[in-house]
Amino acid sequence: MVLSTAELADLQDRLFQLRCAAEDVFTAASDGADPDELRKLAAEMVETAKSLERLR
């Protein structure tokens, strides 16, 4: 599979979103966030990761 320049840029954007979501979970856990907040952040990270499975 060969990605166009636009597809590659989109993939890079989504990878950045995933990294940011992971950092949010890490920061919240480090700051002692309650389990409900951590579940919410983790769910957002899972959705972001799932979107990476679908190359557009």
mmCIF file of the N, C-alpha and C atoms, coordinates in Angstrom:
data_MODEL
# 
_entry.id   MODEL 
# 
loop_
_atom_site.group_PDB 
_atom_site.id 
_atom_site.type_symbol 
_atom_site.label_atom_id 
_atom_site.label_alt_id 
_atom_site.label_comp_id 
_atom_site.label_asym_id 
_atom_site.label_entity_id 
_atom_site.label_seq_id 
_atom_site.pdbx_PDB_ins_code 
_atom_site.Cartn_x 
_atom_site.Cartn_y 
_atom_site.Cartn_z 
_atom_site.occupancy 
_atom_site.B_iso_or_equiv 
_atom_site.pdbx_formal_charge 
_atom_site.auth_seq_id 
_atom_site.auth_comp_id 
_atom_site.auth_asym_id 
_atom_site.auth_atom_id 
_atom_site.pdbx_PDB_model_num 
ATOM 1   N N  . MET A 1 1  ? 0.845   -1.177 0.000  1.00 0.00 ? 1  MET A N  1 
ATOM 2   C CA . MET A 1 1  ? 0.000   0.000  0.000  1.00 0.00 ? 1  MET A CA 1 
ATOM 3   C C  . MET A 1 1  ? 0.893   1.244  0.000  1.00 0.00 ? 1  MET A C  1 
ATOM 4   N N  . VAL A 1 2  ? 0.596   2.147  -0.869 1.00 0.00 ? 2  VAL A N  1 
ATOM 5   C CA . VAL A 1 2  ? 1.314   3.412  -0.948 1.00 0.00 ? 2  VAL A CA 1 
ATOM 6   C C  . VAL A 1 2  ? 0.338   4.513  -0.560 1.00 0.00 ? 2  VAL A C  1 
ATOM 7   N N  . LEU A 1 3  ? 0.775   5.363  0.365  1.00 0.00 ? 3  LEU A N  1 
ATOM 8   C CA . LEU A 1 3  ? -0.069  6.465  0.821  1.00 0.00 ? 3  LEU A CA 1 
ATOM 9   C C  . LEU A 1 3  ? 0.263   7.732  0.058  1.00 0.00 ? 3  LEU A C  1 
ATOM 10  N N  . SER A 1 4  ? -0.764  8.477  -0.239 1.00 0.00 ? 4  SER A N  1 
ATOM 11  C CA . SER A 1 4  ? -0.538  9.789  -0.857 1.00 0.00 ? 4  SER A CA 1 
ATOM 12  C C  . SER A 1 4  ? -0.020  10.744 0.217  1.00 0.00 ? 4  SER A C  1 
ATOM 13  N N  . THR A 1 5  ? 0.431   11.889 -0.200 1.00 0.00 ? 5  THR A N  1 
ATOM 14  C CA . THR A 1 5  ? 0.915   12.905 0.737  1.00 0.00 ? 5  THR A CA 1 
ATOM 15  C C  . THR A 1 5  ? -0.187  13.304 1.714  1.00 0.00 ? 5  THR A C  1 
ATOM 16  N N  . ALA A 1 6  ? -1.397  13.462 1.230  1.00 0.00 ? 6  ALA A N  1 
ATOM 17  C CA . ALA A 1 6  ? -2.526  13.842 2.094  1.00 0.00 ? 6  ALA A CA 1 
ATOM 18  C C  . ALA A 1 6  ? -2.857  12.726 3.080  1.00 0.00 ? 6  ALA A C  1 
ATOM 19  N N  . GLU A 1 7  ? -2.822  11.473 2.606  1.00 0.00 ? 7  GLU A N  1 
ATOM 20  C CA . GLU A 1 7  ? -3.109  10.345 3.495  1.00 0.00 ? 7  GLU A CA 1 
ATOM 21  C C  . GLU A 1 7  ? -2.037  10.213 4.580  1.00 0.00 ? 7  GLU A C  1 
ATOM 22  N N  . LEU A 1 8  ? -0.796  10.436 4.199  1.00 0.00 ? 8  LEU A N  1 
ATOM 23  C CA . LEU A 1 8  ? 0.293   10.383 5.171  1.00 0.00 ? 8  LEU A CA 1 
ATOM 24  C C  . LEU A 1 8  ? 0.144   11.488 6.209  1.00 0.00 ? 8  LEU A C  1 
ATOM 25  N N  . ALA A 1 9  ? -0.203  12.674 5.780  1.00 0.00 ? 9  ALA A N  1 
ATOM 26  C CA . ALA A 1 9  ? -0.409  13.786 6.709  1.00 0.00 ? 9  ALA A CA 1 
ATOM 27  C C  . ALA A 1 9  ? -1.556  13.476 7.663  1.00 0.00 ? 9  ALA A C  1 
ATOM 28  N N  . ASP A 1 10 ? -2.633  12.874 7.154  1.00 0.00 ? 10 ASP A N  1 
ATOM 29  C CA . ASP A 1 10 ? -3.769  12.502 7.989  1.00 0.00 ? 10 ASP A CA 1 
ATOM 30  C C  . ASP A 1 10 ? -3.343  11.452 9.013  1.00 0.00 ? 10 ASP A C  1 
ATOM 31  N N  . LEU A 1 11 ? -2.565  10.473 8.592  1.00 0.00 ? 11 LEU A N  1 
ATOM 32  C CA . LEU A 1 11 ? -2.085  9.434  9.491  1.00 0.00 ? 11 LEU A CA 1 
ATOM 33  C C  . LEU A 1 11 ? -1.207  10.039 10.582 1.00 0.00 ? 11 LEU A C  1 
ATOM 34  N N  . GLN A 1 12 ? -0.338  10.948 10.201 1.00 0.00 ? 12 GLN A N  1 
ATOM 35  C CA . GLN A 1 12 ? 0.521   11.607 11.186 1.00 0.00 ? 12 GLN A CA 1 
ATOM 36  C C  . GLN A 1 12 ? -0.310  12.402 12.196 1.00 0.00 ? 12 GLN A C  1 
ATOM 37  N N  . ASP A 1 13 ? -1.352  13.053 11.727 1.00 0.00 ? 13 ASP A N  1 
ATOM 38  C CA . ASP A 1 13 ? -2.239  13.796 12.631 1.00 0.00 ? 13 ASP A CA 1 
ATOM 39  C C  . ASP A 1 13 ? -2.909  12.855 13.629 1.00 0.00 ? 13 ASP A C  1 
ATOM 40  N N  . ARG A 1 14 ? -3.373  11.718 13.135 1.00 0.00 ? 14 ARG A N  1 
ATOM 41  C CA . ARG A 1 14 ? -4.056  10.772 14.017 1.00 0.00 ? 14 ARG A CA 1 
ATOM 42  C C  . ARG A 1 14 ? -3.087  10.118 14.998 1.00 0.00 ? 14 ARG A C  1 
ATOM 43  N N  . LEU A 1 15 ? -1.848  9.875  14.571 1.00 0.00 ? 15 LEU A N  1 
ATOM 44  C CA . LEU A 1 15 ? -0.839  9.358  15.496 1.00 0.00 ? 15 LEU A CA 1 
ATOM 45  C C  . LEU A 1 15 ? -0.535  10.378 16.589 1.00 0.00 ? 15 LEU A C  1 
ATOM 46  N N  . PHE A 1 16 ? -0.489  11.650 16.223 1.00 0.00 ? 16 PHE A N  1 
ATOM 47  C CA . PHE A 1 16 ? -0.285  12.715 17.201 1.00 0.00 ? 16 PHE A CA 1 
ATOM 48  C C  . PHE A 1 16 ? -1.439  12.745 18.197 1.00 0.00 ? 16 PHE A C  1 
ATOM 49  N N  . GLN A 1 17 ? -2.662  12.591 17.707 1.00 0.00 ? 17 GLN A N  1 
ATOM 50  C CA . GLN A 1 17 ? -3.831  12.556 18.595 1.00 0.00 ? 17 GLN A CA 1 
ATOM 51  C C  . GLN A 1 17 ? -3.734  11.389 19.569 1.00 0.00 ? 17 GLN A C  1 
ATOM 52  N N  . LEU A 1 18 ? -3.257  10.237 19.084 1.00 0.00 ? 18 LEU A N  1 
ATOM 53  C CA . LEU A 1 18 ? -3.108  9.073  19.946 1.00 0.00 ? 18 LEU A CA 1 
ATOM 54  C C  . LEU A 1 18 ? -2.063  9.334  21.022 1.00 0.00 ? 18 LEU A C  1 
ATOM 55  N N  . ARG A 1 19 ? -0.946  9.915  20.632 1.00 0.00 ? 19 ARG A N  1 
ATOM 56  C CA . ARG A 1 19 ? 0.100   10.232 21.614 1.00 0.00 ? 19 ARG A CA 1 
ATOM 57  C C  . ARG A 1 19 ? -0.421  11.198 22.667 1.00 0.00 ? 19 ARG A C  1 
ATOM 58  N N  . CYS A 1 20 ? -1.159  12.207 22.236 1.00 0.00 ? 20 CYS A N  1 
ATOM 59  C CA . CYS A 1 20 ? -1.724  13.176 23.180 1.00 0.00 ? 20 CYS A CA 1 
ATOM 60  C C  . CYS A 1 20 ? -2.701  12.498 24.137 1.00 0.00 ? 20 CYS A C  1 
ATOM 61  N N  . ALA A 1 21 ? -3.510  11.593 23.614 1.00 0.00 ? 21 ALA A N  1 
ATOM 62  C CA . ALA A 1 21 ? -4.461  10.875 24.459 1.00 0.00 ? 21 ALA A CA 1 
ATOM 63  C C  . ALA A 1 21 ? -3.720  10.017 25.481 1.00 0.00 ? 21 ALA A C  1 
ATOM 64  N N  . ALA A 1 22 ? -2.645  9.364  25.060 1.00 0.00 ? 22 ALA A N  1 
ATOM 65  C CA . ALA A 1 22 ? -1.853  8.546  25.980 1.00 0.00 ? 22 ALA A CA 1 
ATOM 66  C C  . ALA A 1 22 ? -1.209  9.421  27.052 1.00 0.00 ? 22 ALA A C  1 
ATOM 67  N N  . GLU A 1 23 ? -0.707  10.579 26.650 1.00 0.00 ? 23 GLU A N  1 
ATOM 68  C CA . GLU A 1 23 ? -0.114  11.503 27.615 1.00 0.00 ? 23 GLU A CA 1 
ATOM 69  C C  . GLU A 1 23 ? -1.156  11.997 28.618 1.00 0.00 ? 23 GLU A C  1 
ATOM 70  N N  . ASP A 1 24 ? -2.382  12.221 28.152 1.00 0.00 ? 24 ASP A N  1 
ATOM 71  C CA . ASP A 1 24 ? -3.464  12.643 29.051 1.00 0.00 ? 24 ASP A CA 1 
ATOM 72  C C  . ASP A 1 24 ? -3.736  11.579 30.105 1.00 0.00 ? 24 ASP A C  1 
ATOM 73  N N  . VAL A 1 25 ? -3.768  10.312 29.692 1.00 0.00 ? 25 VAL A N  1 
ATOM 74  C CA . VAL A 1 25 ? -3.999  9.220  30.642 1.00 0.00 ? 25 VAL A CA 1 
ATOM 75  C C  . VAL A 1 25 ? -2.849  9.159  31.643 1.00 0.00 ? 25 VAL A C  1 
ATOM 76  N N  . PHE A 1 26 ? -1.637  9.234  31.152 1.00 0.00 ? 26 PHE A N  1 
ATOM 77  C CA . PHE A 1 26 ? -0.460  9.176  32.022 1.00 0.00 ? 26 PHE A CA 1 
ATOM 78  C C  . PHE A 1 26 ? -0.457  10.321 33.027 1.00 0.00 ? 26 PHE A C  1 
ATOM 79  N N  . THR A 1 27 ? -0.720  11.524 32.556 1.00 0.00 ? 27 THR A N  1 
ATOM 80  C CA . THR A 1 27 ? -0.733  12.693 33.433 1.00 0.00 ? 27 THR A CA 1 
ATOM 81  C C  . THR A 1 27 ? -1.830  12.571 34.484 1.00 0.00 ? 27 THR A C  1 
ATOM 82  N N  . ALA A 1 28 ? -3.021  12.170 34.051 1.00 0.00 ? 28 ALA A N  1 
ATOM 83  C CA . ALA A 1 28 ? -4.132  12.026 34.992 1.00 0.00 ? 28 ALA A CA 1 
ATOM 84  C C  . ALA A 1 28 ? -3.804  10.980 36.053 1.00 0.00 ? 28 ALA A C  1 
ATOM 85  N N  . ALA A 1 29 ? -3.237  9.855  35.633 1.00 0.00 ? 29 ALA A N  1 
ATOM 86  C CA . ALA A 1 29 ? -2.878  8.807  36.590 1.00 0.00 ? 29 ALA A CA 1 
ATOM 87  C C  . ALA A 1 29 ? -1.806  9.300  37.551 1.00 0.00 ? 29 ALA A C  1 
ATOM 88  N N  . SER A 1 30 ? -0.826  10.024 37.041 1.00 0.00 ? 30 SER A N  1 
ATOM 89  C CA . SER A 1 30 ? 0.243   10.564 37.880 1.00 0.00 ? 30 SER A CA 1 
ATOM 90  C C  . SER A 1 30 ? -0.277  11.589 38.878 1.00 0.00 ? 30 SER A C  1 
ATOM 91  N N  . ASP A 1 31 ? -1.328  12.308 38.485 1.00 0.00 ? 31 ASP A N  1 
ATOM 92  C CA . ASP A 1 31 ? -1.915  13.331 39.352 1.00 0.00 ? 31 ASP A CA 1 
ATOM 93  C C  . ASP A 1 31 ? -2.964  12.767 40.302 1.00 0.00 ? 31 ASP A C  1 
ATOM 94  N N  . GLY A 1 32 ? -3.183  11.451 40.263 1.00 0.00 ? 32 GLY A N  1 
ATOM 95  C CA . GLY A 1 32 ? -4.117  10.818 41.174 1.00 0.00 ? 32 GLY A CA 1 
ATOM 96  C C  . GLY A 1 32 ? -5.576  10.935 40.778 1.00 0.00 ? 32 GLY A C  1 
ATOM 97  N N  . ALA A 1 33 ? -5.836  10.975 39.478 1.00 0.00 ? 33 ALA A N  1 
ATOM 98  C CA . ALA A 1 33 ? -7.224  11.073 38.996 1.00 0.00 ? 33 ALA A CA 1 
ATOM 99  C C  . ALA A 1 33 ? -8.041  9.884  39.492 1.00 0.00 ? 33 ALA A C  1 
ATOM 100 N N  . ASP A 1 34 ? -9.317  10.125 39.653 1.00 0.00 ? 34 ASP A N  1 
ATOM 101 C CA . ASP A 1 34 ? -10.183 9.040  40.121 1.00 0.00 ? 34 ASP A CA 1 
ATOM 102 C C  . ASP A 1 34 ? -10.431 8.048  38.988 1.00 0.00 ? 34 ASP A C  1 
ATOM 103 N N  . PRO A 1 35 ? -10.831 6.833  39.340 1.00 0.00 ? 35 PRO A N  1 
ATOM 104 C CA . PRO A 1 35 ? -11.020 5.780  38.334 1.00 0.00 ? 35 PRO A CA 1 
ATOM 105 C C  . PRO A 1 35 ? -11.988 6.153  37.214 1.00 0.00 ? 35 PRO A C  1 
ATOM 106 N N  . ASP A 1 36 ? -13.044 6.890  37.519 1.00 0.00 ? 36 ASP A N  1 
ATOM 107 C CA . ASP A 1 36 ? -13.992 7.270  36.464 1.00 0.00 ? 36 ASP A CA 1 
ATOM 108 C C  . ASP A 1 36 ? -13.328 8.156  35.419 1.00 0.00 ? 36 ASP A C  1 
ATOM 109 N N  . GLU A 1 37 ? -12.532 9.110  35.866 1.00 0.00 ? 37 GLU A N  1 
ATOM 110 C CA . GLU A 1 37 ? -11.821 9.982  34.921 1.00 0.00 ? 37 GLU A CA 1 
ATOM 111 C C  . GLU A 1 37 ? -10.832 9.174  34.081 1.00 0.00 ? 37 GLU A C  1 
ATOM 112 N N  . LEU A 1 38 ? -10.110 8.263  34.725 1.00 0.00 ? 38 LEU A N  1 
ATOM 113 C CA . LEU A 1 38 ? -9.148  7.437  33.987 1.00 0.00 ? 38 LEU A CA 1 
ATOM 114 C C  . LEU A 1 38 ? -9.854  6.555  32.956 1.00 0.00 ? 38 LEU A C  1 
ATOM 115 N N  . ARG A 1 39 ? -11.011 5.998  33.319 1.00 0.00 ? 39 ARG A N  1 
ATOM 116 C CA . ARG A 1 39 ? -11.773 5.185  32.359 1.00 0.00 ? 39 ARG A CA 1 
ATOM 117 C C  . ARG A 1 39 ? -12.201 6.019  31.163 1.00 0.00 ? 39 ARG A C  1 
ATOM 118 N N  . LYS A 1 40 ? -12.657 7.244  31.435 1.00 0.00 ? 40 LYS A N  1 
ATOM 119 C CA . LYS A 1 40 ? -13.085 8.127  30.347 1.00 0.00 ? 40 LYS A CA 1 
ATOM 120 C C  . LYS A 1 40 ? -11.918 8.444  29.408 1.00 0.00 ? 40 LYS A C  1 
ATOM 121 N N  . LEU A 1 41 ? -10.774 8.795  29.988 1.00 0.00 ? 41 LEU A N  1 
ATOM 122 C CA . LEU A 1 41 ? -9.610  9.110  29.165 1.00 0.00 ? 41 LEU A CA 1 
ATOM 123 C C  . LEU A 1 41 ? -9.124  7.885  28.403 1.00 0.00 ? 41 LEU A C  1 
ATOM 124 N N  . ALA A 1 42 ? -9.151  6.724  29.048 1.00 0.00 ? 42 ALA A N  1 
ATOM 125 C CA . ALA A 1 42 ? -8.720  5.499  28.377 1.00 0.00 ? 42 ALA A CA 1 
ATOM 126 C C  . ALA A 1 42 ? -9.663  5.149  27.233 1.00 0.00 ? 42 ALA A C  1 
ATOM 127 N N  . ALA A 1 43 ? -10.956 5.357  27.427 1.00 0.00 ? 43 ALA A N  1 
ATOM 128 C CA . ALA A 1 43 ? -11.930 5.079  26.360 1.00 0.00 ? 43 ALA A CA 1 
ATOM 129 C C  . ALA A 1 43 ? -11.677 5.986  25.160 1.00 0.00 ? 43 ALA A C  1 
ATOM 130 N N  . GLU A 1 44 ? -11.357 7.250  25.431 1.00 0.00 ? 44 GLU A N  1 
ATOM 131 C CA . GLU A 1 44 ? -11.039 8.171  24.335 1.00 0.00 ? 44 GLU A CA 1 
ATOM 132 C C  . GLU A 1 44 ? -9.790  7.710  23.588 1.00 0.00 ? 44 GLU A C  1 
ATOM 133 N N  . MET A 1 45 ? -8.803  7.207  24.343 1.00 0.00 ? 45 MET A N  1 
ATOM 134 C CA . MET A 1 45 ? -7.576  6.729  23.718 1.00 0.00 ? 45 MET A CA 1 
ATOM 135 C C  . MET A 1 45 ? -7.866  5.504  22.851 1.00 0.00 ? 45 MET A C  1 
ATOM 136 N N  . VAL A 1 46 ? -8.722  4.610  23.321 1.00 0.00 ? 46 VAL A N  1 
ATOM 137 C CA . VAL A 1 46 ? -9.088  3.424  22.542 1.00 0.00 ? 46 VAL A CA 1 
ATOM 138 C C  . VAL A 1 46 ? -9.766  3.841  21.236 1.00 0.00 ? 46 VAL A C  1 
ATOM 139 N N  . GLU A 1 47 ? -10.680 4.800  21.304 1.00 0.00 ? 47 GLU A N  1 
ATOM 140 C CA . GLU A 1 47 ? -11.366 5.261  20.091 1.00 0.00 ? 47 GLU A CA 1 
ATOM 141 C C  . GLU A 1 47 ? -10.377 5.872  19.101 1.00 0.00 ? 47 GLU A C  1 
ATOM 142 N N  . THR A 1 48 ? -9.416  6.616  19.618 1.00 0.00 ? 48 THR A N  1 
ATOM 143 C CA . THR A 1 48 ? -8.404  7.206  18.757 1.00 0.00 ? 48 THR A CA 1 
ATOM 144 C C  . THR A 1 48 ? -7.576  6.107  18.094 1.00 0.00 ? 48 THR A C  1 
ATOM 145 N N  . ALA A 1 49 ? -7.201  5.099  18.874 1.00 0.00 ? 49 ALA A N  1 
ATOM 146 C CA . ALA A 1 49 ? -6.414  3.979  18.325 1.00 0.00 ? 49 ALA A CA 1 
ATOM 147 C C  . ALA A 1 49 ? -7.211  3.217  17.272 1.00 0.00 ? 49 ALA A C  1 
ATOM 148 N N  . LYS A 1 50 ? -8.501  3.009  17.533 1.00 0.00 ? 50 LYS A N  1 
ATOM 149 C CA . LYS A 1 50 ? -9.339  2.310  16.559 1.00 0.00 ? 50 LYS A CA 1 
ATOM 150 C C  . LYS A 1 50 ? -9.379  3.061  15.230 1.00 0.00 ? 50 LYS A C  1 
ATOM 151 N N  . SER A 1 51 ? -9.408  4.382  15.292 1.00 0.00 ? 51 SER A N  1 
ATOM 152 C CA . SER A 1 51 ? -9.448  5.154  14.050 1.00 0.00 ? 51 SER A CA 1 
ATOM 153 C C  . SER A 1 51 ? -8.178  4.960  13.223 1.00 0.00 ? 51 SER A C  1 
ATOM 154 N N  . LEU A 1 52 ? -7.085  4.616  13.903 1.00 0.00 ? 52 LEU A N  1 
ATOM 155 C CA . LEU A 1 52 ? -5.838  4.364  13.176 1.00 0.00 ? 52 LEU A CA 1 
ATOM 156 C C  . LEU A 1 52 ? -5.879  3.063  12.389 1.00 0.00 ? 52 LEU A C  1 
ATOM 157 N N  . GLU A 1 53 ? -6.746  2.152  12.811 1.00 0.00 ? 53 GLU A N  1 
ATOM 158 C CA . GLU A 1 53 ? -6.857  0.877  12.106 1.00 0.00 ? 53 GLU A CA 1 
ATOM 159 C C  . GLU A 1 53 ? -7.502  1.054  10.732 1.00 0.00 ? 53 GLU A C  1 
ATOM 160 N N  . ARG A 1 54 ? -8.212  2.142  10.570 1.00 0.00 ? 54 ARG A N  1 
ATOM 161 C CA . ARG A 1 54 ? -8.909  2.398  9.315  1.00 0.00 ? 54 ARG A CA 1 
ATOM 162 C C  . ARG A 1 54 ? -8.124  3.434  8.506  1.00 0.00 ? 54 ARG A C  1 
ATOM 163 N N  . LEU A 1 55 ? -7.271  2.970  7.655  1.00 0.00 ? 55 LEU A N  1 
ATOM 164 C CA . LEU A 1 55 ? -6.548  3.896  6.779  1.00 0.00 ? 55 LEU A CA 1 
ATOM 165 C C  . LEU A 1 55 ? -7.516  4.425  5.738  1.00 0.00 ? 55 LEU A C  1 
ATOM 166 N N  . ARG A 1 56 ? -7.514  5.714  5.588  1.00 0.00 ? 56 ARG A N  1 
ATOM 167 C CA . ARG A 1 56 ? -8.449  6.324  4.642  1.00 0.00 ? 56 ARG A CA 1 
ATOM 168 C C  . ARG A 1 56 ? -7.774  6.618  3.339  1.00 0.00 ? 56 ARG A C  1 
# 
